[in-house]
Structures are given as structure tokens and as C-alpha cells.
Amino acid sequence: MAAPATIRLNTNVPFPALVTGTGPVTITKQNGIWTVGFNISNLGIQNPPQTANFPTDYLLGYDSVAKTFFQVPLSAVGSIVGNSTPLVISPPANSTTQGLLINQSISGSTFPGFAGGSGTSSTAMDGIFIPSDNGAVGAGILYDFEIVHIFGGSAATGGRVPIFGWLVQTAITNASNTNRNYTGGSSISDTRTGDGGTNTGAGALGAYFGANPQVRVSAAATNLFVASGAEVDNYGATGGTAKYNWGVNIANFTQVVGASSDAGLVFYTGGATGVYGPGLGWKQGISFAETAANGLPPIASSGTVIGTHLETLGTFNVTHGVDFTGFTFSGSAFKSNGFSVDGTGGILSKGLTVATFDQIGFTRIKLTGVNFNSANTDNAIPVPLPPGVSRYQVQSVRLNNASASISTATIGVFTGTGGGGQTIAANQAVTVTATAADTNNNSQNLTITNAGTEAYNDATLQVRIGTAQGSAATADVVIIIVPLT
């Protein structure tokens, strides 16, 4: 049978009279052109989504490689209020892909906060709020937010800081700003109930710390450069100015006085904690250090090592300046160049030993190793007096511990150099000829000019060698004074 001839059929199929969208799908017609759109504002809002519906509530996702859309159940996303499933962010392994990045620009005058939080007018842009906690952690510690960064390897370079805050000011704030305190980081430990302690002795309970930085050195970590519990750095460029420039300031806002100890700064040694401790105690409680890394002095040449700063008080009362009564010193209780105080109160000043005998009211000043072979030479002896005393009498001047006979030399004691001022002991012959103990003429008591009838207020006396011995010889000069008024 032959094929039929070509057939052409013309039909009139009209477009549906009514076309509508549903949900986020929109349908519009303009100038005969139909447009199918997608508008998310037509969807309902759940804030927050219902926890029970997480497995059946979905987010829309798009795979740009496969060019396909897909659904993600909320139960897989987590991290929504009331959800028991935590948010898990897993960037590609062994990469530098960021896991979380929040970019915010702040303006306006209304800011978010946490009801029932700090109880202050402070606000927070982002945060974690735990409104209640009655959980049992045993003897451990519950961390609200923890970052554990494990690093190390042959390819690793650069330093590491698990938590870093940088507050940068680039413009002057409002002229009416009443709070101009800007802090790179802050932490508070706030107790409003105490922890059940019954007294401030053995019954005291609860230890609260605003911050607790630590450095830990394991047994295998040897030959370190620095191990420091905390470092505080002050940076200031040339041209900057400040009324107060402090490395650390410890401010007391408390009405609470410690029953056992109350101090602004405390050093103590910790006991054994796991593989660490007990501590060995510090070699120096407070150290002003210069290190080879920079070779710079820690205190300015015009500065004071330990000082006070008073702006309106002028002066204030305290009981003690320095109290070392709890220490036993094998060396010096205080030591500087040319001056020291030993643990029993003995004073060594520029080669002289000063000892105070409070039980008899005398003060002994000792000048050690005076050169008796140096003619017409003055040897200065400072006269230390107790607080409130400005006058004294010289009870005696004694020679002792000669290295050889000094009987050729002469000696005198005066208030001025060159034998000037008042004469305490006129230039006189020396009778010391022996050096051994328990031997006659191994010591001498000089004749005092106005013994018992003249008082002095001179801060320094001069021991003057007149005639030289003629050969090498030294001896100690001991002056006994009686403090008066």
C-alpha cells in the first residue's frame, strides 16, 4: 500500500485560563509573557523551630558541582535552641579552611544582651548563655567553652594562640561617652551565695578566681627558652602620651578582709598535681630582670625600684614598711652596693659594720681595715641613728684586730676632714703592738676630748691617720655612741 500523502493538522489549544503559584513559587504575566518565580517571604516563620519536628523539617541545599538541589533535615544541622544535637563543623582535613567566621558591622543604639546574665547594663553581640547549672561533674571541672589546639610537626611554623582578642580603636568616641574603658579581654568569677562555708578557718569553702593562666612543662620538654605563667606587655610608640602607664595594676574594690591573709600580691608554692609538683619555691620572689635577648635595663635610670605614688593624700599611715619577721636569713635581709643588713639587724655600710645594742642604749660603728700606713688620710664613718634621734655622744673609740704593730702611727677622730670641725679624739699616739688575741697591747681605747660633756649631730665622722706606721699595717676602728635626742 502506498504511503499516505503528507498530512498537516492545525489545532487551537488555549493556555489554561487560570494559573496560580503556591508556597514560594510565584506566577506573573505581563505583555503575554509568563514568569515563574521563587519568593521565600511567602513561607511561614518558626522561631525557634520545634525540636520534635527536627527530623521532618528541612533546609534547602544546592550542590554546585552536581547542579542539583537537596534537603537537609534540621536534626543534622543542630545548634538551635532546645536541640540536643550539637553543631559539628568539620572543615576538610589537613587544610586551612575556616570552620567558623562571623563578620559583623555594628551601629545604632540598641544592642542584644542576655536576660538574667551578668545583672549589669553591659551588652553582648554574640555569646553563650547558660541560664542554670545543677549538673554533677564529680571532682572534675565543667568548661563552658573549651578550645584544645594540638600542634607540632616538621612542617609547622609560626606561633600559636588558641584564643586571641584584639580591640582596635580607629576614631575618637562620642564627646558625651561616660565609659571610656577599653579592654582586650576580661573574665569574672562571681559568687552571690558563697559555697556553704561555716567559718573563715577550717570551715571555709569555695575558691573563686577571676583568671587562671597556666604554663605546663612536661618531663620530656627540656631546654626551653621561657616558661612563664603569664606575660603582660606595654607597647607605646614615640609621640604617644598617657597620665598613667602601668604594666599591671591591682585595684581593691572589696570590703572583705582576709581572715588569714589579705594581700594585693601573693607568692606561694603549690603541692603535687598529677605529674606536676610539688613546687620547689621561687629563686627570687620579685626580680627586675635584664635578659640577653634585648640587653635593656628593666628600670629607667631616673626611676625608682620600689616607690609610692600619692596625688591627694600627701601621706598615709601604715604599721610596717617591710616585714621579714617570718624569715630566717642565712645572708642579708637587705643588700645593695656598699650596704647590707643581716638577719639579726647588723649593718654593713661601705666597709663599716654597724651593730645596735638596744638593751644598753649603745650603737657600735665599725670601720674595718683602716690603713695605718697612709699619712694624713681621712676615713669617713657614717653615723646611723635610730628614728627620731638627731644627737649623740661618743662614748669611746677603740682600736682592734691590727695586722701588725701600729705603735709608730698616730690617730685622731674629728667631725670634719683634715682634722677640722670638732675634735672628738685629738691626734694621739698608738700603743697597739700585738696582733694575737688574749695578748696585752692588742687593743687600745683612745682618749676622748670632751667625753660626757659634748653632744654631736654630725651624720659622718672622720678617722684621721696622722703619722704613718712606716710599713704595711691595718686595724679596725670601733666607735661606740650613745643616742640622745
C-alpha positions as CSV (number, residue, x, y, z in Angstrom):
1,M,0.0,0.0,0.0
2,A,1.4,3.4,-0.9
3,A,2.3,5.8,1.9
4,P,-0.3,8.4,2.5
5,A,0.3,12.0,1.5
6,T,1.7,14.4,4.0
7,I,-0.9,15.4,6.5
8,R,-0.9,18.8,8.2
9,L,-3.2,19.3,11.2
10,N,-3.9,22.7,12.7
11,T,-5.4,22.8,16.2
12,N,-6.2,25.5,18.6
13,V,-5.1,24.6,22.1
14,P,-5.7,27.5,24.5
15,F,-3.4,28.2,27.6
16,P,-5.2,27.4,30.8
17,A,-7.4,30.3,31.8
18,L,-6.1,30.2,35.4
19,V,-2.5,29.7,36.5
20,T,-1.5,30.3,40.2
21,G,1.6,29.8,42.3
22,T,1.8,28.1,45.7
23,G,4.2,28.4,48.6
24,P,7.3,30.2,47.5
25,V,6.5,29.7,43.8
26,T,5.0,32.8,42.1
27,I,3.3,33.2,38.6
28,T,3.1,36.5,36.9
29,K,2.0,37.6,33.3
30,Q,3.0,40.8,31.6
31,N,2.6,41.6,27.9
32,G,1.8,38.0,27.1
33,I,4.9,36.7,28.9
34,W,4.5,34.3,31.8
35,T,7.2,34.4,34.6
36,V,7.6,31.6,37.2
37,G,9.4,33.0,40.3
38,F,10.5,32.0,43.8
39,N,9.7,34.2,46.9
40,I,10.8,32.9,50.3
41,S,8.7,35.7,52.1
42,N,5.6,33.7,51.3
43,L,6.8,30.9,53.7
44,G,5.8,30.7,57.3
45,I,8.3,31.5,60.2
46,Q,9.3,29.3,63.1
47,N,11.5,30.9,65.6
48,P,12.7,28.7,67.0
49,P,11.7,25.6,65.1
50,Q,10.0,22.9,67.1
51,T,12.5,20.4,68.4
52,A,10.1,17.5,67.8
53,N,10.0,18.3,64.1
54,F,13.7,18.5,63.5
55,P,13.8,15.1,61.8
56,T,11.0,16.1,59.4
57,D,11.9,19.8,58.9
58,Y,14.3,20.5,56.1
59,L,16.6,23.2,54.8
60,L,17.2,23.6,51.0
61,G,20.7,23.0,49.8
62,Y,22.3,23.2,46.4
63,D,25.3,21.2,45.1
64,S,27.1,23.5,42.6
65,V,29.1,20.5,41.2
66,A,26.2,18.2,40.5
67,K,23.9,21.1,39.8
68,T,21.2,19.6,42.0
69,F,19.1,20.7,44.9
70,F,18.7,18.6,48.1
71,Q,17.1,18.6,51.5
72,V,18.9,18.8,54.9
73,P,16.9,17.8,58.0
74,L,17.3,20.2,60.9
75,S,18.3,17.2,63.1
76,A,21.5,17.1,61.1
77,V,22.3,20.8,61.5
78,G,21.7,21.1,65.2
79,S,22.9,24.0,67.4
80,I,19.4,25.5,67.6
81,V,17.9,26.4,71.0
82,G,16.5,23.4,72.6
83,N,18.3,20.9,70.3
84,S,20.1,18.0,72.0
85,T,22.3,17.5,69.0
86,P,25.5,19.7,69.0
87,L,26.6,21.7,66.0
88,V,29.6,19.9,64.4
89,I,31.7,21.9,62.0
90,S,34.2,19.7,60.1
91,P,36.2,21.6,57.5
92,P,38.3,19.5,55.1
93,A,41.1,17.7,57.0
94,N,44.7,18.9,56.6
95,S,43.6,22.2,55.2
96,T,43.5,25.9,56.2
97,T,39.7,26.1,55.6
98,Q,38.0,28.1,58.3
99,G,35.3,26.3,60.3
100,L,33.5,29.4,61.7
101,L,33.7,33.0,60.6
102,I,31.4,35.8,61.9
103,N,31.6,39.2,60.1
104,Q,29.7,42.0,61.9
105,S,29.4,45.7,61.4
106,I,28.0,47.5,64.5
107,S,26.0,50.7,64.6
108,G,22.9,52.1,66.3
109,S,22.0,52.4,70.0
110,T,20.1,49.2,70.7
111,F,22.1,46.1,71.4
112,P,21.3,42.5,72.3
113,G,22.0,41.0,75.7
114,F,21.2,38.0,77.9
115,A,18.3,38.3,80.4
116,G,19.5,37.2,83.8
117,G,23.1,37.2,82.7
118,S,25.6,39.5,84.4
119,G,23.0,41.6,86.1
120,T,24.6,44.8,84.6
121,S,23.8,47.1,81.8
122,S,26.5,45.5,79.6
123,T,25.5,44.0,76.3
124,A,26.9,41.3,74.0
125,M,26.9,40.9,70.3
126,D,27.5,37.2,70.4
127,G,27.6,34.8,73.3
128,I,26.9,31.6,75.1
129,F,24.3,31.8,77.8
130,I,23.8,29.0,80.4
131,P,20.9,30.2,82.5
132,S,21.1,27.4,85.1
133,D,23.5,24.6,86.1
134,N,22.8,21.9,88.6
135,G,24.9,19.2,87.0
136,A,27.2,16.7,88.7
137,V,30.8,16.7,87.4
138,G,32.3,14.9,90.4
139,A,35.8,16.2,91.3
140,G,36.4,17.5,87.8
141,I,35.8,20.9,86.2
142,L,33.0,21.8,83.7
143,Y,34.2,24.1,81.0
144,D,31.5,26.3,79.3
145,F,33.7,26.8,76.3
146,E,36.9,24.9,75.6
147,I,39.4,25.1,72.8
148,V,42.0,22.4,72.5
149,H,44.6,23.0,69.9
150,I,47.2,20.2,69.4
151,F,50.1,21.2,67.1
152,G,53.6,20.2,66.2
153,G,55.4,18.6,63.3
154,S,58.3,19.2,60.9
155,A,56.2,21.4,58.6
156,A,54.7,23.7,61.4
157,T,56.0,27.3,61.6
158,G,54.9,30.4,63.5
159,G,53.4,30.8,66.9
160,R,50.1,29.6,68.1
161,V,47.4,31.3,70.2
162,P,44.1,29.4,70.9
163,I,42.1,32.4,71.9
164,F,43.0,35.9,70.7
165,G,41.2,39.2,71.2
166,W,42.3,42.4,69.5
167,L,40.3,45.6,70.2
168,V,41.3,48.4,67.7
169,Q,40.2,52.0,68.0
170,T,40.3,54.0,64.8
171,A,38.4,57.1,65.7
172,I,37.6,59.2,68.8
173,T,34.3,58.2,70.6
174,N,31.3,60.4,71.3
175,A,32.1,63.5,73.4
176,S,29.3,62.5,75.9
177,N,30.8,59.0,76.3
178,T,30.8,58.2,80.1
179,N,32.5,54.9,79.9
180,R,35.9,55.1,78.3
181,N,37.3,51.8,79.4
182,Y,38.5,49.6,76.6
183,T,39.8,46.1,77.4
184,G,41.2,43.4,75.1
185,G,39.8,40.7,77.3
186,S,38.0,40.3,80.6
187,S,36.9,37.4,82.9
188,I,34.9,37.4,86.1
189,S,34.2,34.8,88.7
190,D,31.0,36.0,90.5
191,T,29.6,34.3,93.6
192,R,26.3,35.6,95.0
193,T,25.7,32.9,97.6
194,G,29.1,31.5,98.8
195,D,29.5,27.7,98.8
196,G,28.4,26.6,102.2
197,G,31.4,27.5,104.3
198,T,30.8,27.7,108.1
199,N,33.7,29.9,109.1
200,T,36.9,31.6,107.8
201,G,39.1,28.9,109.4
202,A,38.9,25.2,108.7
203,G,35.3,25.5,107.7
204,A,36.0,27.9,104.8
205,L,34.7,26.5,101.4
206,G,34.8,27.8,97.8
207,A,37.8,29.3,95.9
208,Y,37.0,31.9,93.2
209,F,39.5,33.1,90.6
210,G,38.9,35.8,88.0
211,A,41.6,34.3,85.8
212,N,43.8,31.3,85.9
213,P,46.5,31.3,83.2
214,Q,49.0,28.3,83.4
215,V,52.1,27.1,81.7
216,R,52.8,23.4,81.9
217,V,56.2,21.8,81.2
218,S,56.3,18.0,80.9
219,A,59.3,15.9,81.8
220,A,60.2,15.5,78.1
221,A,60.1,19.2,77.4
222,T,63.7,20.2,78.0
223,N,66.0,23.2,77.3
224,L,63.1,25.6,76.9
225,F,63.8,29.3,76.4
226,V,61.0,30.7,78.7
227,A,58.3,29.1,80.8
228,S,56.0,31.9,82.1
229,G,52.5,31.7,83.6
230,A,51.6,35.0,82.1
231,E,53.2,37.9,80.2
232,V,52.0,41.5,80.3
233,D,53.4,43.7,77.5
234,N,53.0,47.5,77.3
235,Y,53.5,48.9,73.8
236,G,53.8,52.6,73.1
237,A,55.0,54.4,70.0
238,T,57.1,57.6,70.3
239,G,54.8,60.6,70.5
240,G,52.0,58.8,72.5
241,T,51.3,60.2,75.9
242,A,49.4,58.8,79.0
243,K,48.7,60.1,82.5
244,Y,49.2,56.6,83.9
245,N,51.4,54.0,82.3
246,W,51.2,50.7,84.3
247,G,52.4,47.2,83.5
248,V,49.9,45.7,86.0
249,N,47.6,47.5,88.3
250,I,45.8,45.6,91.2
251,A,42.7,47.6,92.3
252,N,41.0,46.8,95.6
253,F,37.2,47.3,95.4
254,T,36.4,44.9,98.2
255,Q,35.1,45.4,101.8
256,V,36.1,41.8,102.6
257,V,39.3,41.4,104.6
258,G,41.0,38.1,104.5
259,A,41.0,36.4,107.9
260,S,44.2,34.5,107.4
261,S,45.9,36.6,104.7
262,D,45.0,39.8,103.0
263,A,47.4,40.9,100.2
264,G,47.4,42.5,96.8
265,L,50.1,40.1,95.5
266,V,50.9,36.7,96.9
267,F,53.6,34.1,96.0
268,Y,53.2,30.6,97.2
269,T,54.3,27.1,96.3
270,G,51.8,24.6,95.0
271,G,51.6,21.0,96.0
272,A,51.6,17.9,93.8
273,T,49.1,17.8,91.0
274,G,49.3,14.8,88.8
275,V,52.7,14.6,87.2
276,Y,53.5,18.2,88.3
277,G,54.8,19.5,91.7
278,P,55.2,19.9,94.4
279,G,56.8,23.2,93.6
280,L,60.4,23.9,94.6
281,G,59.8,27.6,95.5
282,W,61.0,30.6,93.6
283,K,64.6,31.6,93.5
284,Q,63.5,35.2,93.6
285,G,60.1,36.4,94.7
286,I,60.3,39.6,92.8
287,S,63.0,40.1,90.1
288,F,63.9,43.2,88.0
289,A,65.5,41.4,85.1
290,E,67.7,42.3,82.1
291,T,68.0,39.5,79.6
292,A,70.5,38.9,76.8
293,A,67.6,38.9,74.3
294,N,67.4,42.7,74.5
295,G,70.2,43.9,76.9
296,L,68.0,46.7,78.3
297,P,67.6,47.7,82.0
298,P,64.2,47.0,83.5
299,I,64.0,50.3,85.4
300,A,64.8,53.7,83.8
301,S,68.0,55.4,85.1
302,S,65.8,58.2,86.6
303,G,63.3,55.7,88.1
304,T,62.8,54.1,91.5
305,V,62.9,50.4,92.0
306,I,60.1,50.3,94.7
307,G,58.2,53.5,95.4
308,T,54.9,55.2,96.2
309,H,52.6,57.5,94.2
310,L,50.4,59.9,96.1
311,E,48.3,62.6,94.4
312,T,46.0,63.9,97.1
313,L,46.8,62.2,100.4
314,G,50.2,63.6,100.9
315,T,50.9,60.8,103.3
316,F,49.1,57.9,105.0
317,N,49.7,55.6,107.9
318,V,50.9,52.0,107.8
319,T,52.3,49.8,110.5
320,H,55.4,48.4,108.8
321,G,57.4,49.3,105.7
322,V,58.9,45.8,105.1
323,D,58.2,42.9,107.5
324,F,60.5,39.9,107.2
325,T,59.9,38.5,110.7
326,G,58.8,35.2,109.3
327,F,62.1,34.6,107.6
328,T,65.5,33.4,108.8
329,F,68.3,34.8,106.6
330,S,71.5,32.9,106.1
331,G,72.8,36.0,104.3
332,S,71.5,39.5,104.2
333,A,67.9,40.7,104.9
334,F,68.7,43.7,102.8
335,K,71.6,44.1,100.4
336,S,72.8,46.8,98.0
337,N,76.1,48.0,96.8
338,G,78.1,49.0,99.8
339,F,75.3,48.5,102.3
340,S,73.6,45.4,103.8
341,V,71.6,44.4,106.8
342,D,72.0,40.9,108.1
343,G,69.2,38.7,109.6
344,T,69.9,39.8,113.1
345,G,69.9,43.6,112.3
346,G,73.6,44.0,111.9
347,I,74.5,46.7,109.4
348,L,77.5,46.8,107.0
349,S,77.9,50.2,105.3
350,K,80.8,50.9,102.9
351,G,83.2,48.6,104.7
352,L,82.0,49.5,108.2
353,T,79.9,47.3,110.4
354,V,77.2,48.9,112.5
355,A,75.7,46.9,115.3
356,T,73.0,48.2,117.7
357,F,72.7,47.1,121.3
358,D,69.3,48.3,122.3
359,Q,69.5,46.7,125.7
360,I,72.2,49.1,126.9
361,G,71.4,52.0,124.6
362,F,74.7,52.0,122.7
363,T,75.4,51.8,119.0
364,R,78.6,50.3,117.7
365,I,80.1,51.6,114.4
366,K,82.9,49.5,113.0
367,L,85.4,50.7,110.3
368,T,87.2,47.6,109.0
369,G,90.8,47.5,107.8
370,V,91.9,51.1,108.2
371,N,95.3,51.7,106.5
372,F,97.6,52.9,109.3
373,N,100.5,53.3,106.8
374,S,98.8,56.2,104.9
375,A,99.8,59.6,106.5
376,N,97.3,62.5,106.8
377,T,94.4,60.4,105.4
378,D,90.8,60.7,106.4
379,N,88.5,57.7,106.7
380,A,84.8,58.6,106.8
381,I,82.4,56.8,109.1
382,P,78.6,57.4,108.7
383,V,76.7,57.6,111.9
384,P,73.4,55.8,111.8
385,L,70.9,56.9,114.4
386,P,67.5,55.4,115.4
387,P,64.3,57.1,114.1
388,G,63.6,60.4,115.9
389,V,67.2,60.8,117.2
390,S,69.4,63.6,116.0
391,R,72.0,64.0,118.7
392,Y,74.5,61.6,120.2
393,Q,77.6,61.4,122.5
394,V,80.8,59.4,121.6
395,Q,81.3,57.0,124.5
396,S,84.6,55.5,123.2
397,V,86.9,55.0,120.2
398,R,88.7,51.6,120.2
399,L,91.4,50.1,118.0
400,N,91.4,46.3,117.4
401,N,92.4,43.5,115.1
402,A,95.7,45.0,113.9
403,S,97.5,43.2,111.2
404,A,100.9,44.3,112.6
405,S,102.3,46.7,115.2
406,I,101.0,50.2,114.7
407,S,102.8,51.9,117.6
408,T,104.6,54.3,115.3
409,A,101.4,55.7,113.8
410,T,99.1,58.4,115.3
411,I,95.3,58.7,115.0
412,G,92.5,61.2,115.8
413,V,88.8,61.5,115.2
414,F,87.1,64.7,114.1
415,T,83.8,66.0,112.8
416,G,85.4,67.5,109.7
417,T,88.1,66.4,107.2
418,G,91.8,67.4,107.6
419,G,91.4,67.4,111.4
420,G,88.8,70.2,111.2
421,G,85.5,70.6,112.9
422,Q,85.1,69.5,116.5
423,T,87.7,67.3,118.0
424,I,86.4,64.1,119.3
425,A,89.7,62.4,119.9
426,A,92.8,64.5,119.4
427,N,95.7,63.2,117.2
428,Q,97.4,60.8,119.6
429,A,100.0,58.0,119.8
430,V,99.0,54.5,119.2
431,T,100.1,51.8,121.7
432,V,99.0,48.7,119.8
433,T,102.0,46.4,119.3
434,A,100.4,42.9,119.4
435,T,98.1,41.2,116.9
436,A,97.1,37.9,118.6
437,A,94.1,37.5,120.8
438,D,94.5,37.3,124.6
439,T,97.6,39.4,124.4
440,N,98.3,42.7,126.1
441,N,98.5,45.8,123.8
442,N,96.5,44.2,121.1
443,S,93.8,46.8,121.6
444,Q,93.6,50.5,122.6
445,N,90.9,52.8,123.9
446,L,91.6,56.4,122.6
447,T,91.3,59.4,124.9
448,I,88.1,61.3,124.2
449,T,88.4,65.1,124.3
450,N,85.1,66.1,125.8
451,A,83.8,62.7,126.9
452,G,80.4,63.1,128.6
453,T,80.2,66.8,128.1
454,E,79.6,67.3,124.4
455,A,76.9,66.0,122.0
456,Y,77.0,65.9,118.3
457,N,74.6,65.8,115.3
458,D,77.1,65.1,112.6
459,A,76.0,62.4,110.1
460,T,79.6,61.5,109.4
461,L,82.8,61.4,111.5
462,Q,86.4,61.3,110.1
463,V,89.0,58.9,111.4
464,R,92.3,60.6,110.5
465,I,95.7,58.8,110.4
466,G,98.3,61.5,111.2
467,T,101.7,59.8,111.2
468,A,102.1,56.7,109.1
469,Q,103.3,53.4,110.6
470,G,106.2,53.2,108.0
471,S,105.2,49.6,106.9
472,A,102.1,47.9,105.9
473,A,99.6,47.7,108.7
474,T,95.8,47.8,109.1
475,A,93.4,47.7,112.1
476,D,89.7,48.1,112.8
477,V,88.3,51.2,114.4
478,V,85.3,50.8,116.6
479,I,83.3,53.8,117.8
480,I,80.6,53.4,120.5
481,I,78.0,56.2,120.5
482,V,75.1,56.9,122.9
483,P,72.0,58.1,121.0
484,L,70.4,61.0,122.9
485,T,67.6,63.1,121.3
